[in-house]
Amino acid sequence: MKWLSIILLLAGGCATTEVSQNFSVDDFDPETMESMPCDPVLAGSPPATGIRYWKTPFIPLGATGCYVSPIKATDGQMELWSCVDRRRGPGLTQLGPEERMAGREMLTDVYDIKEPAKLAGKRAFERGDMRYDEKEGYVFFGCVCPDYLPGTVSMFPAIMVSKTGEKGTWRYLGKLKGDPADEGVKRKIWSDGGSIFRLADGRWRIYLNGFGPVLAAMESNTLDGEWRFLRDDKGAIREMLPGFPRDKEHGGCLPHLLRIDDANWHCWISDKWPPQSIFHFQSADGLDWKPFGEQPEITRKVFNSVPIKCFRGYYDPDTRQIIGLISVWGKMPYQELDFWSAIKTRLGLLDEEEWWNLYMTTMPASRLPSN
């Protein structure tokens, strides 16, 4: 069987997909599992089976990633963006290899923490959200940092645009101006997720964390303009998810939002780090948010306690389904390895690499939870 698998790899260019749904923490590196322990008690009202509302079993994409953005391109192909890395194919389970479309050299305002006059050598894009806009083309909202050093550097929101998404066409608009910049002067900002939308009146709205509330929102007339937080009646940055069970242990992380239409908005957010569960909220106007029925709706239990990270939603207008993508720790699919590494791994000459694997599920795009 092993030699048959190798022959298939040789014939198919490492295009086979092997991701088992027999999840077990015993299959992975013990030190990794110790760094992401499973909590015995969860916030909210977790489902007995570890999942509610979503269709099971999960479908493996045969791809790795976390902060991903599915986009149906103008030529009909599906794209899956992970920050500035893109895959393309006829469908989400038929994606080609990952290709980087923009590099760190574009980040002209991310400086070294030890030499502030010098651009950081390890500066990077993180936690991206990619959208396609009819006027602007591809709009990337994400965060930039001088190096990935949680707790010691800022991860600050920024925007980049491209008419086509292709290499050499990107234009970096810089870190966000206005209120977020003012907050950044006061303290280190660690914003690890969010989403951007053009509103019906042409203005823009961003949802994100890292500025005090579990989820905040800000608006601007233009992408490169002054951004202003939505505020409550006391002038504080408005909490968009008052129904999230926030406490010392659960502050929320890695949020992502989806707009199906102007009266049907969705938000998913992981409970804490390391994530134990995924919470889902819904809004009829993008401003007032309520839990989508009982929450959380996904916990590690459905994956036999294997670590999960974040959730991303995409609306398929053809099927009227929400497609959910969740990142689950696992062995890297062979097509994610270079050719000879895949062969050596098959032969047992290399240890199997572990990373976040993407799985897909669906639910009807209804305005109310399906109990």
C-alpha contacts under 8 A as a table, 3 or more apart, distances in Angstrom:
res1	aa1	res2	aa2	distance
1	M	4	L	4.98
1	M	5	S	6.22
2	K	5	S	5.12
2	K	6	I	6.36
2	K	346	R	6.95
2	K	347	L	7.44
3	W	6	I	4.96
3	W	7	I	6.21
4	L	7	I	5.08
4	L	8	L	6.25
5	S	8	L	5.04
5	S	9	L	6.20
5	S	346	R	7.80
6	I	9	L	4.95
6	I	10	L	6.21
6	I	343	I	6.54
6	I	346	R	6.92
7	I	10	L	5.06
7	I	11	A	6.11
8	L	11	A	5.04
8	L	12	G	5.83
8	L	14	C	7.65
8	L	16	T	7.54
9	L	12	G	5.15
9	L	13	G	5.54
9	L	14	C	4.43
9	L	15	A	6.69
9	L	16	T	6.79
9	L	343	I	7.67
10	L	13	G	5.53
10	L	14	C	6.69
11	A	14	C	7.89
12	G	15	A	5.28
12	G	16	T	7.13
13	G	335	Q	7.90
13	G	339	F	7.30
14	C	334	Y	6.17
14	C	335	Q	4.79
14	C	339	F	6.55
14	C	342	A	7.17
15	A	334	Y	7.54
15	A	335	Q	5.28
16	T	334	Y	7.06
16	T	335	Q	6.62
17	T	61	L	7.93
17	T	62	G	5.24
17	T	333	P	6.30
17	T	334	Y	7.08
17	T	335	Q	7.20
18	E	62	G	7.10
18	E	333	P	6.09
18	E	334	Y	7.40
19	V	60	P	6.35
19	V	62	G	6.93
19	V	331	K	7.54
19	V	333	P	6.54
20	S	23	F	6.98
21	Q	58	F	7.90
21	Q	303	F	7.98
23	F	27	D	7.98
23	F	303	F	5.64
23	F	304	N	5.77
23	F	306	V	6.61
24	S	27	D	5.67
24	S	28	F	7.86
24	S	303	F	7.61
24	S	304	N	5.87
24	S	305	S	7.24
24	S	306	V	6.23
25	V	28	F	5.80
25	V	33	M	6.92
25	V	304	N	7.37
25	V	305	S	6.66
25	V	306	V	5.30
26	D	29	D	7.94
26	D	30	P	7.64
28	F	32	T	7.41
28	F	33	M	7.09
28	F	330	G	7.43
28	F	331	K	8.00
28	F	354	E	7.64
29	D	32	T	5.37
29	D	33	M	6.46
30	P	33	M	5.06
30	P	34	E	6.13
31	E	34	E	5.02
31	E	35	S	6.31
32	T	35	S	5.17
32	T	36	M	6.58
33	M	36	M	5.18
33	M	37	P	6.11
33	M	307	P	7.73
34	E	37	P	5.42
36	M	274	P	5.58
36	M	307	P	6.56
37	P	274	P	7.50
37	P	307	P	7.89
38	C	276	Q	6.73
38	C	300	R	7.62
38	C	305	S	6.24
38	C	307	P	7.63
39	D	42	L	6.70
39	D	276	Q	6.92
42	L	45	S	7.78
42	L	46	P	6.86
42	L	276	Q	7.34
42	L	277	S	7.75
43	A	46	P	7.39
43	A	245	P	6.68
43	A	250	H	7.71
43	A	271	D	7.89
43	A	296	P	7.80
44	G	245	P	6.63
44	G	295	Q	5.97
44	G	296	P	6.23
45	S	294	E	6.45
45	S	295	Q	5.62
45	S	296	P	6.28
46	P	50	G	6.84
46	P	294	E	7.96
46	P	295	Q	6.29
46	P	296	P	5.33
46	P	297	E	6.72
46	P	298	I	7.61
46	P	299	T	7.07
47	P	50	G	5.07
47	P	51	I	5.72
47	P	52	R	6.36
47	P	295	Q	7.95
47	P	296	P	7.34
47	P	297	E	6.62
47	P	298	I	7.49
47	P	299	T	7.78
48	A	51	I	7.59
49	T	52	R	7.82
49	T	301	K	6.74
49	T	302	V	6.15
50	G	297	E	7.37
50	G	298	I	5.50
50	G	299	T	4.83
50	G	300	R	6.51
50	G	301	K	4.65
50	G	302	V	4.37
50	G	303	F	7.89
51	I	54	W	6.91
51	I	297	E	5.35
51	I	298	I	4.48
51	I	299	T	6.48
51	I	302	V	6.21
52	R	297	E	5.12
52	R	298	I	6.71
52	R	371	N	7.96
53	Y	297	E	7.04
53	Y	363	M	6.71
53	Y	369	P	6.91
53	Y	370	S	5.91
53	Y	371	N	6.70
54	W	361	T	6.45
54	W	362	T	5.79
54	W	363	M	5.23
55	K	58	F	7.41
55	K	361	T	5.78
55	K	362	T	5.54
55	K	363	M	6.27
56	T	361	T	6.68
57	P	361	T	7.58
58	F	359	Y	5.79
58	F	360	M	5.46
58	F	361	T	5.33
59	I	359	Y	5.32
59	I	360	M	4.86
59	I	361	T	6.44
60	P	63	A	7.79
60	P	93	T	7.61
60	P	357	N	7.80
60	P	358	L	6.23
60	P	359	Y	4.44
60	P	360	M	6.24
61	L	92	L	6.72
61	L	93	T	4.87
61	L	94	Q	7.81
61	L	357	N	7.90
61	L	358	L	5.74
61	L	359	Y	5.69
61	L	360	M	6.82
62	G	93	T	7.12
62	G	333	P	5.69
62	G	335	Q	7.40
62	G	336	E	7.94
62	G	357	N	7.38
62	G	358	L	7.10
63	A	332	M	7.90
63	A	333	P	6.67
63	A	335	Q	7.86
63	A	336	E	6.66
63	A	357	N	6.06
63	A	358	L	5.87
64	T	327	S	7.82
64	T	332	M	7.10
64	T	333	P	7.82
64	T	336	E	7.45
64	T	355	W	6.95
64	T	356	W	5.49
64	T	357	N	4.32
64	T	358	L	5.46
65	G	68	V	6.58
65	G	82	S	6.61
65	G	327	S	6.74
65	G	356	W	5.78
65	G	357	N	6.21
65	G	358	L	6.24
66	C	82	S	7.18
66	C	309	K	7.29
66	C	310	C	6.46
66	C	311	F	7.89
66	C	326	I	7.59
66	C	327	S	5.57
66	C	356	W	6.73
66	C	358	L	7.43
67	Y	82	S	5.73
67	Y	83	C	6.86
67	Y	127	R	5.56
67	Y	128	G	5.95
67	Y	129	D	7.11
67	Y	310	C	7.41
67	Y	312	R	7.38
68	V	80	L	6.42
68	V	81	W	5.34
68	V	82	S	4.50
68	V	83	C	6.98
68	V	128	G	7.29
68	V	129	D	7.07
68	V	312	R	6.80
69	S	80	L	5.59
69	S	81	W	4.97
69	S	82	S	6.50
69	S	129	D	6.06
69	S	130	M	5.62
69	S	131	R	7.54
69	S	312	R	7.29
69	S	314	Y	7.81
70	P	78	M	7.01
70	P	79	E	5.61
70	P	80	L	4.48
70	P	81	W	6.31
70	P	92	L	7.99
70	P	314	Y	6.47
71	I	78	M	5.96
71	I	79	E	5.10
71	I	80	L	6.38
71	I	81	W	7.77
71	I	131	R	7.20
71	I	132	Y	7.21
72	K	76	G	6.13
72	K	77	Q	5.94
72	K	78	M	4.63
72	K	79	E	6.08
73	A	76	G	5.36
73	A	77	Q	5.38
73	A	78	M	6.02
73	A	79	E	6.63
74	T	77	Q	7.42
76	G	90	P	7.63
77	Q	88	R	6.54
77	Q	89	G	5.64
77	Q	90	P	5.08
77	Q	91	G	7.04
78	M	88	R	5.66
78	M	89	G	5.46
78	M	90	P	5.70
78	M	91	G	5.36
78	M	92	L	6.44
78	M	95	L	7.81
79	E	86	R	6.60
79	E	87	R	5.51
79	E	88	R	4.50
79	E	89	G	6.68
79	E	92	L	7.65
79	E	95	L	7.77
80	L	86	R	5.73
80	L	87	R	5.16
80	L	88	R	6.51
80	L	92	L	7.41
80	L	95	L	7.93
81	W	84	V	6.44
81	W	85	D	5.56
81	W	86	R	4.53
81	W	87	R	6.47
81	W	130	M	6.79
82	S	85	D	5.07
82	S	86	R	6.41
82	S	128	G	6.72
83	C	125	F	6.69
83	C	126	E	6.41
83	C	127	R	6.53
83	C	128	G	4.31
83	C	129	D	6.70
83	C	130	M	7.22
83	C	140	F	7.70
83	C	142	G	7.33
84	V	100	R	5.96
84	V	101	M	5.70
84	V	102	A	5.94
84	V	103	G	7.98
84	V	125	F	7.62
84	V	128	G	7.64
85	D	98	E	6.14
85	D	99	E	5.33
85	D	100	R	4.24
85	D	101	M	5.90
85	D	102	A	7.79
86	R	98	E	5.39
86	R	99	E	5.23
86	R	100	R	6.28
86	R	101	M	6.92
87	R	95	L	5.93
87	R	96	G	5.51
87	R	97	P	5.75
87	R	98	E	4.73
87	R	99	E	6.43
88	R	95	L	5.20
88	R	96	G	5.36
88	R	97	P	7.60
89	G	92	L	7.08
89	G	94	Q	5.46
89	G	95	L	4.26
89	G	96	G	5.65
90	P	94	Q	5.98
90	P	95	L	6.98
91	G	94	Q	5.00
91	G	95	L	6.45
92	L	95	L	5.89
97	P	336	E	7.81
100	R	103	G	7.38
101	M	165	G	7.23
101	M	166	E	6.09
101	M	167	K	4.75
101	M	168	G	7.74
102	A	106	M	7.52
102	A	167	K	6.15
102	A	168	G	7.32
102	A	170	W	6.94
103	G	106	M	6.17
104	R	107	L	5.53
104	R	122	K	7.99
104	R	123	R	6.21
104	R	124	A	5.63
104	R	125	F	7.30
105	E	108	T	7.10
106	M	171	R	7.85
106	M	172	Y	6.31
107	L	110	V	6.05
107	L	123	R	7.37
107	L	124	A	7.73
107	L	144	V	8.00
107	L	172	Y	7.03
107	L	174	G	7.36
108	T	119	L	7.13
108	T	174	G	7.55
109	D	119	L	7.28
109	D	174	G	6.75
109	D	175	K	7.44
110	V	119	L	5.88
110	V	120	A	6.18
110	V	123	R	6.44
110	V	144	V	7.25
110	V	145	C	6.58
110	V	146	P	5.80
111	Y	115	E	7.40
111	Y	116	P	5.47
111	Y	117	A	6.74
111	Y	118	K	5.61
111	Y	119	L	4.17
111	Y	120	A	4.68
111	Y	123	R	7.76
111	Y	146	P	6.15
112	D	115	E	5.10
112	D	116	P	5.26
112	D	117	A	7.41
112	D	118	K	5.72
112	D	119	L	5.47
112	D	120	A	3.98
112	D	121	G	7.24
112	D	146	P	5.98
113	I	116	P	5.78
113	I	120	A	7.47
113	I	146	P	7.12
113	I	153	V	7.65
115	E	118	K	5.56
116	P	119	L	7.51
119	L	123	R	7.79
120	A	123	R	5.20
120	A	146	P	5.21
120	A	147	D	7.53
121	G	146	P	7.43
122	K	146	P	5.87
122	K	147	D	5.17
123	R	144	V	7.08
123	R	145	C	5.53
123	R	146	P	4.01
123	R	147	D	5.28
124	A	144	V	5.62
124	A	145	C	5.69
124	A	146	P	6.54
124	A	147	D	6.67
124	A	148	Y	7.90
125	F	128	G	7.27
125	F	142	G	6.79
125	F	143	C	5.83
125	F	144	V	4.73
125	F	145	C	6.91
126	E	142	G	6.01
126	E	143	C	5.08
126	E	144	V	5.87
126	E	145	C	7.55
126	E	155	M	7.88
126	E	192	D	7.85
127	R	142	G	5.39
127	R	143	C	5.99
127	R	192	D	5.80
127	R	193	G	5.48
127	R	194	G	7.95
127	R	254	L	7.92
128	G	140	F	6.74
128	G	141	F	5.81
128	G	142	G	4.04
128	G	143	C	6.76
128	G	193	G	7.29
128	G	194	G	8.00
129	D	140	F	5.84
129	D	141	F	5.18
129	D	142	G	5.87
129	D	194	G	6.99
129	D	195	S	5.70
129	D	196	I	7.27
130	M	138	Y	6.87
130	M	139	V	5.78
130	M	140	F	4.58
130	M	141	F	6.35
131	R	138	Y	5.75
131	R	139	V	5.21
131	R	140	F	6.50
131	R	196	I	7.52
131	R	197	F	7.92
132	Y	136	E	7.70
132	Y	137	G	5.38
132	Y	138	Y	4.58
132	Y	139	V	6.12
133	D	136	E	5.35
133	D	137	G	4.84
133	D	138	Y	6.19
133	D	139	V	6.96
133	D	198	R	7.87
134	E	137	G	5.70
136	E	139	V	6.93
136	E	161	V	7.06
136	E	162	S	7.13
136	E	163	K	6.08
137	G	161	V	7.10
137	G	162	S	5.80
137	G	163	K	4.21
137	G	164	T	6.17
137	G	165	G	7.57
138	Y	161	V	5.56
138	Y	162	S	5.10
138	Y	163	K	5.90
138	Y	164	T	6.58
138	Y	165	G	5.83
139	V	159	I	7.22
139	V	160	M	6.09
139	V	161	V	4.66
139	V	162	S	6.73
140	F	159	I	5.58
140	F	160	M	5.07
140	F	161	V	6.02
141	F	157	P	7.15
141	F	158	A	6.00
141	F	159	I	4.73
141	F	160	M	6.72
141	F	195	S	6.90
141	F	196	I	6.49
142	G	157	P	5.53
142	G	158	A	5.64
142	G	159	I	6.52
142	G	193	G	7.33
142	G	194	G	7.61
143	C	155	M	5.61
143	C	156	F	4.87
143	C	157	P	4.13
143	C	158	A	5.47
143	C	191	S	7.01
143	C	192	D	7.38
144	V	155	M	5.42
144	V	156	F	5.38
144	V	157	P	6.39
144	V	158	A	6.58
144	V	175	K	7.94
145	C	148	Y	6.62
145	C	153	V	7.04
145	C	154	S	6.05
145	C	155	M	4.81
145	C	156	F	6.59
146	P	153	V	7.24
146	P	154	S	7.90
147	D	153	V	7.50
148	Y	153	V	7.79
149	L	152	T	5.74
149	L	153	V	6.07
150	P	153	V	6.48
150	P	190	W	7.95
151	G	154	S	7.82
151	G	190	W	7.86
153	V	188	K	6.60
153	V	189	I	7.95
153	V	190	W	7.84
154	S	188	K	4.94
154	S	189	I	4.84
154	S	190	W	5.34
155	M	188	K	7.95
155	M	189	I	5.90
155	M	190	W	4.69
155	M	191	S	5.70
155	M	192	D	7.31
156	F	175	K	6.91
156	F	189	I	6.03
156	F	190	W	6.51
156	F	191	S	6.14
157	P	175	K	5.84
157	P	176	L	6.06
157	P	191	S	6.95
158	A	173	L	7.27
158	A	174	G	5.51
158	A	175	K	4.06
158	A	176	L	5.32
159	I	172	Y	6.48
159	I	173	L	5.52
159	I	174	G	6.05
159	I	175	K	6.69
159	I	176	L	7.22
159	I	223	L	7.41
159	I	224	D	7.91
160	M	170	W	6.74
160	M	171	R	5.62
160	M	172	Y	4.35
160	M	173	L	5.41
160	M	174	G	7.31
161	V	165	G	8.00
161	V	170	W	5.60
161	V	171	R	5.30
161	V	172	Y	6.55
161	V	173	L	7.53
162	S	165	G	5.22
162	S	166	E	7.56
162	S	169	T	5.54
162	S	170	W	4.55
162	S	171	R	6.21
163	K	169	T	7.06
163	K	170	W	7.81
164	T	169	T	7.04
165	G	169	T	6.73
165	G	170	W	7.01
166	E	169	T	5.85
166	E	170	W	7.56
167	K	170	W	7.03
173	L	223	L	7.82
173	L	224	D	5.97
174	G	224	D	7.79
175	K	181	A	7.81
176	L	180	P	6.42
176	L	181	A	6.37
176	L	224	D	7.34
176	L	225	G	8.00
176	L	226	E	7.52
176	L	227	W	6.92
177	K	180	P	6.35
177	K	181	A	5.23
177	K	224	D	7.52
177	K	225	G	6.62
177	K	226	E	5.08
177	K	227	W	5.94
178	G	181	A	5.47
178	G	182	D	6.39
178	G	225	G	7.77
178	G	226	E	4.44
178	G	227	W	4.87
178	G	228	R	6.31
179	D	182	D	5.04
179	D	183	E	6.29
179	D	226	E	7.47
179	D	227	W	5.89
179	D	228	R	5.33
179	D	229	F	6.53
180	P	183	E	5.03
180	P	184	G	6.13
180	P	211	F	7.99
180	P	227	W	7.11
180	P	228	R	7.72
180	P	229	F	7.96
181	A	184	G	4.93
181	A	185	V	6.53
182	D	185	V	5.40
182	D	186	K	7.08
183	E	186	K	5.39
183	E	187	R	6.76
183	E	189	I	7.89
183	E	211	F	7.64
184	G	187	R	5.45
184	G	188	K	6.14
184	G	189	I	6.03
185	V	188	K	7.86
189	I	210	G	6.05
189	I	211	F	7.01
190	W	210	G	5.23
191	S	208	L	6.90
191	S	209	N	5.34
191	S	210	G	4.26
191	S	211	F	7.46
192	D	208	L	7.83
192	D	209	N	6.73
192	D	210	G	7.07
192	D	253	C	6.61
192	D	254	L	5.40
192	D	255	P	7.68
193	G	208	L	5.81
193	G	209	N	6.42
193	G	253	C	7.10
193	G	254	L	4.54
193	G	255	P	5.04
193	G	256	H	6.53
194	G	206	I	7.09
194	G	207	Y	5.15
194	G	208	L	4.11
194	G	209	N	6.78
194	G	254	L	7.18
194	G	255	P	5.30
194	G	256	H	5.17
194	G	257	L	6.95
195	S	206	I	5.71
195	S	207	Y	5.38
195	S	208	L	6.72
195	S	255	P	7.97
195	S	256	H	5.88
195	S	257	L	5.73
195	S	258	L	7.99
196	I	204	W	7.22
196	I	205	R	5.80
196	I	206	I	4.42
196	I	207	Y	6.50
197	F	204	W	5.73
197	F	205	R	5.34
197	F	206	I	6.45
198	R	202	G	6.06
198	R	203	R	5.84
198	R	204	W	4.46
198	R	205	R	6.36
199	L	202	G	5.35
199	L	203	R	5.34
199	L	204	W	5.64
199	L	205	R	6.85
200	A	203	R	7.39
202	G	221	N	7.38
203	R	219	E	7.14
203	R	220	S	5.97
203	R	221	N	4.57
203	R	222	T	6.46
204	W	219	E	5.50
204	W	220	S	5.37
204	W	221	N	6.17
204	W	222	T	6.66
204	W	223	L	6.99
205	R	217	A	6.84
205	R	218	M	5.64
205	R	219	E	4.40
205	R	220	S	6.67
206	I	217	A	5.53
206	I	218	M	5.34
206	I	219	E	6.35
207	Y	215	L	6.67
207	Y	216	A	5.66
207	Y	217	A	4.38
207	Y	218	M	6.61
207	Y	257	L	7.75
208	L	215	L	5.59
208	L	216	A	5.46
208	L	217	A	6.36
208	L	255	P	7.00
209	N	212	G	7.27
209	N	213	P	6.75
209	N	214	V	5.91
209	N	215	L	4.83
209	N	216	A	5.89
209	N	253	C	7.34
209	N	255	P	7.35
210	G	213	P	7.39
210	G	214	V	7.67
210	G	215	L	7.93
211	F	216	A	7.07
212	G	215	L	7.97
212	G	216	A	7.77
212	G	237	I	7.51
213	P	216	A	5.80
213	P	237	I	7.20
213	P	238	R	7.07
213	P	239	E	5.06
213	P	240	M	7.53
214	V	239	E	6.65
214	V	240	M	7.46
214	V	241	L	6.56
214	V	244	F	7.75
214	V	246	R	7.78
214	V	251	G	6.27
214	V	252	G	5.83
214	V	253	C	7.77
215	L	239	E	6.02
215	L	240	M	5.39
215	L	241	L	6.09
215	L	255	P	7.72
216	A	229	F	7.33
216	A	230	L	7.47
216	A	237	I	6.83
216	A	238	R	6.18
216	A	239	E	5.81
216	A	240	M	5.75
217	A	229	F	5.77
217	A	230	L	5.72
217	A	238	R	7.48
217	A	240	M	7.19
218	M	227	W	6.07
218	M	228	R	5.12
218	M	229	F	3.99
218	M	230	L	5.49
219	E	227	W	5.42
219	E	228	R	5.44
219	E	229	F	6.49
219	E	230	L	7.38
220	S	223	L	6.80
220	S	225	G	6.18
220	S	226	E	5.95
220	S	227	W	4.78
220	S	228	R	6.54
221	N	225	G	6.58
221	N	226	E	7.78
222	T	225	G	4.99
222	T	226	E	7.80
229	F	237	I	6.17
229	F	238	R	7.64
230	L	237	I	6.14
230	L	238	R	5.74
231	R	234	K	7.61
231	R	235	G	5.37
231	R	236	A	5.31
231	R	237	I	4.45
231	R	238	R	4.40
232	D	235	G	5.35
232	D	236	A	5.59
232	D	237	I	6.34
232	D	238	R	4.89
232	D	239	E	7.91
233	D	236	A	7.56
239	E	242	P	6.03
240	M	287	L	6.82
240	M	288	D	6.94
240	M	289	W	6.60
241	L	244	F	5.66
241	L	281	F	7.84
241	L	289	W	6.02
241	L	290	K	7.37
242	P	289	W	7.72
243	G	289	W	7.76
243	G	290	K	6.31
243	G	291	P	6.47
244	F	279	F	7.93
244	F	291	P	7.84
245	P	250	H	7.17
246	R	249	E	7.68
246	R	250	H	5.21
246	R	251	G	5.35
246	R	252	G	7.36
247	D	250	H	5.16
247	D	251	G	6.37
248	K	251	G	6.88
249	E	272	K	6.90
250	H	271	D	5.55
250	H	272	K	4.97
251	G	271	D	6.62
251	G	272	K	5.86
252	G	255	P	7.67
252	G	269	I	6.28
252	G	270	S	5.63
252	G	271	D	4.53
252	G	272	K	5.09
253	C	269	I	6.03
253	C	270	S	5.25
253	C	271	D	6.33
253	C	272	K	5.86
253	C	273	W	7.21
254	L	269	I	5.81
254	L	270	S	5.98
254	L	310	C	6.14
255	P	267	C	7.04
255	P	268	W	5.71
255	P	269	I	4.25
255	P	270	S	6.80
255	P	310	C	7.82
256	H	267	C	5.72
256	H	268	W	5.40
256	H	269	I	6.44
256	H	311	F	7.18
256	H	312	R	6.10
256	H	313	G	7.58
257	L	265	W	7.38
257	L	266	H	5.59
257	L	267	C	4.30
257	L	268	W	6.38
257	L	312	R	7.73
257	L	313	G	7.25
258	L	265	W	5.78
258	L	266	H	5.06
258	L	267	C	6.33
258	L	313	G	6.17
258	L	314	Y	6.81
258	L	315	Y	7.73
259	R	262	D	6.87
259	R	264	N	6.17
259	R	265	W	4.45
259	R	266	H	6.35
260	I	263	A	7.79
260	I	264	N	5.48
260	I	265	W	6.08
260	I	315	Y	6.39
260	I	365	A	7.83
261	D	264	N	5.25
261	D	265	W	6.99
262	D	265	W	7.14
262	D	284	A	7.23
262	D	285	D	6.21
262	D	286	G	7.66
263	A	283	S	7.25
263	A	284	A	4.29
263	A	285	D	5.31
263	A	286	G	7.77
264	N	282	Q	7.19
264	N	283	S	6.07
264	N	284	A	5.09
264	N	285	D	7.05
264	N	286	G	7.88
264	N	367	R	6.30
265	W	282	Q	5.56
265	W	283	S	5.01
265	W	284	A	6.26
265	W	285	D	7.03
265	W	286	G	5.87
266	H	280	H	7.08
266	H	281	F	5.70
266	H	282	Q	4.52
266	H	283	S	6.43
267	C	280	H	5.62
267	C	281	F	5.04
267	C	282	Q	6.30
268	W	278	I	6.59
268	W	279	F	5.56
268	W	280	H	4.56
268	W	281	F	6.46
268	W	311	F	6.44
268	W	312	R	7.29
269	I	278	I	5.74
269	I	279	F	5.36
269	I	280	H	6.69
269	I	310	C	7.22
269	I	311	F	7.22
270	S	275	P	5.75
270	S	276	Q	7.40
270	S	277	S	5.89
270	S	278	I	4.62
270	S	279	F	6.23
270	S	309	K	7.20
270	S	310	C	6.06
270	S	311	F	7.64
271	D	275	P	5.81
271	D	276	Q	6.51
271	D	277	S	5.74
271	D	278	I	6.21
271	D	279	F	6.89
272	K	275	P	4.95
272	K	276	Q	7.00
273	W	276	Q	7.82
274	P	307	P	7.89
274	P	309	K	7.38
275	P	278	I	7.77
275	P	307	P	7.37
275	P	308	I	6.22
275	P	309	K	5.66
275	P	310	C	7.76
276	Q	299	T	5.79
276	Q	300	R	5.77
276	Q	307	P	7.50
276	Q	308	I	6.96
277	S	296	P	6.23
277	S	297	E	7.49
277	S	298	I	5.52
277	S	299	T	4.10
277	S	300	R	6.37
277	S	308	I	7.83
278	I	296	P	5.58
278	I	297	E	6.14
278	I	298	I	5.18
278	I	299	T	6.37
278	I	310	C	7.45
278	I	311	F	7.26
279	F	291	P	7.83
279	F	295	Q	5.78
279	F	296	P	4.44
279	F	297	E	6.04
279	F	298	I	7.35
280	H	291	P	6.09
280	H	292	F	5.60
280	H	295	Q	6.84
280	H	296	P	6.81
280	H	297	E	6.89
281	F	289	W	6.14
281	F	290	K	5.38
281	F	291	P	4.28
281	F	292	F	4.87
282	Q	289	W	5.49
282	Q	290	K	5.52
282	Q	291	P	6.21
282	Q	292	F	5.61
282	Q	367	R	7.98
283	S	286	G	5.31
283	S	287	L	6.78
283	S	288	D	5.75
283	S	289	W	4.64
283	S	290	K	6.45
284	A	287	L	7.84
284	A	288	D	7.30
284	A	289	W	7.83
285	D	288	D	6.65
286	G	289	W	7.10
291	P	294	E	6.93
291	P	295	Q	6.67
292	F	295	Q	6.98
292	F	368	L	7.15
292	F	369	P	5.86
293	G	368	L	7.78
293	G	369	P	5.69
293	G	371	N	7.92
294	E	297	E	7.13
296	P	299	T	7.19
298	I	302	V	7.32
299	T	302	V	6.24
299	T	303	F	7.88
300	R	303	F	5.30
300	R	304	N	6.40
300	R	305	S	4.67
300	R	306	V	6.14
300	R	307	P	6.40
300	R	308	I	6.41
301	K	304	N	4.88
301	K	305	S	5.04
301	K	306	V	7.87
302	V	305	S	7.31
303	F	306	V	5.47
303	F	307	P	7.89
306	V	328	V	7.20
306	V	329	W	6.50
307	P	328	V	6.01
307	P	329	W	5.52
308	I	326	I	7.44
308	I	327	S	5.76
308	I	328	V	4.50
308	I	329	W	6.26
309	K	326	I	7.30
309	K	327	S	5.44
309	K	328	V	6.46
309	K	356	W	7.95
310	C	326	I	5.85
310	C	327	S	5.76
311	F	324	G	6.84
311	F	325	L	5.63
311	F	326	I	4.54
311	F	327	S	6.76
312	R	324	G	5.73
312	R	325	L	5.08
312	R	326	I	6.49
313	G	322	I	6.44
313	G	323	I	5.69
313	G	324	G	4.64
313	G	325	L	6.34
314	Y	322	I	5.65
314	Y	323	I	5.07
314	Y	324	G	6.50
315	Y	320	R	7.05
315	Y	321	Q	6.05
315	Y	322	I	4.61
315	Y	323	I	6.10
315	Y	365	A	7.59
316	D	319	T	5.74
316	D	320	R	5.56
316	D	321	Q	5.49
316	D	322	I	6.25
316	D	323	I	6.99
317	P	320	R	4.76
317	P	321	Q	7.06
318	D	321	Q	7.99
320	R	364	P	6.47
320	R	365	A	5.88
321	Q	362	T	6.28
321	Q	363	M	5.63
321	Q	364	P	4.61
321	Q	365	A	5.07
322	I	362	T	5.53
322	I	363	M	5.36
322	I	364	P	6.05
322	I	365	A	5.43
323	I	360	M	6.79
323	I	361	T	5.87
323	I	362	T	4.62
323	I	363	M	6.87
324	G	360	M	5.57
324	G	361	T	5.08
324	G	362	T	5.74
324	G	363	M	7.95
325	L	358	L	6.31
325	L	359	Y	5.57
325	L	360	M	4.70
325	L	361	T	6.59
326	I	358	L	5.69
326	I	359	Y	5.42
326	I	360	M	6.61
327	S	356	W	5.42
327	S	357	N	5.40
327	S	358	L	4.79
327	S	359	Y	6.54
328	V	356	W	5.22
328	V	357	N	5.19
328	V	358	L	6.41
328	V	359	Y	7.32
329	W	354	E	7.03
329	W	355	W	5.62
329	W	356	W	4.52
329	W	357	N	5.92
330	G	354	E	5.40
330	G	355	W	5.70
330	G	356	W	6.14
330	G	357	N	5.98
331	K	352	E	6.23
331	K	353	E	5.74
331	K	354	E	4.41
331	K	355	W	6.34
331	K	357	N	7.66
332	M	336	E	6.51
332	M	337	L	7.61
332	M	352	E	7.11
332	M	353	E	5.61
332	M	354	E	5.34
332	M	355	W	5.89
332	M	356	W	7.72
332	M	357	N	6.85
333	P	336	E	5.51
333	P	337	L	7.33
333	P	357	N	7.97
334	Y	337	L	5.41
334	Y	342	A	5.43
335	Q	338	D	7.37
335	Q	339	F	7.95
335	Q	342	A	7.44
337	L	341	S	5.97
337	L	342	A	5.59
338	D	341	S	5.41
338	D	342	A	6.21
339	F	342	A	5.31
339	F	343	I	6.52
340	W	343	I	4.99
340	W	344	K	6.10
341	S	344	K	5.09
341	S	345	T	5.94
341	S	350	L	7.39
342	A	345	T	5.12
342	A	346	R	6.18
343	I	346	R	5.11
343	I	347	L	6.32
344	K	347	L	5.03
344	K	348	G	6.17
344	K	349	L	4.99
344	K	350	L	5.63
345	T	348	G	5.02
345	T	349	L	5.69
345	T	350	L	4.68
345	T	351	D	6.24
345	T	352	E	6.08
346	R	349	L	7.57
347	L	350	L	7.73
348	G	351	D	6.80
366	S	369	P	7.03
366	S	370	S	7.97
